[in-house]
């Protein structure tokens, strides 16, 4: 009798398990995001080249480095010339003139040669040629900053292209999940891995 009472419950549990307990397998794949991102950046860069004003990046950077070197050399020359003149300048206070290159102190507690160096540095900063070169360097620095912002924008676009292309490819192939293979997968019960990197890159380049 007890067996007859339990039987319907068992049959119900079996039916429920068959209807609700079984979960469909998730169709998933992996991709190497870095490779897809590289392809996306090439695609975005090709479609969005630098504006004409920013196009000569290599030459501008070489000119910028040359200007820095020229300014440094001009400052050194101006400083040396100024220091030499200061030591024999008749308008210079005798105690300062005697202290150039020595460790004597001024009334302010600073080495006298430091005060001369400071004066000469200020004078070299006002040299017109140096000022002109600094103006040109500032212009090149501004262009480099514009390139940096332009590149950042392109990188963001490339990241979005990766997401859109991965989603588009996954939908056409029926994948419900695509995982970056360069991140750790902590558990994979079936041990089955399908790499769709090349497929996503092909999709990216044809859509």
Secondary structure, DSSP 8 states (H G I E B T S, - for coil): -HHHHHHHHHHHHHHHIIIII------EEEE-HHHHHHHHHHHHHHHS---GGGS-HHHHHHHHHHHHHHHHHHHHHHHHHHHHHHHT-TTS-HHHHHHTTS--B-TTSSBHHHHHHHHHHHHHHT-HHHHHHHHHHHHHHHHHHHHHHHHHHHHHHHHHHHHHHHHHHHHHHT-SEEEETTS-----TT----B-HHHHHHHHHH-
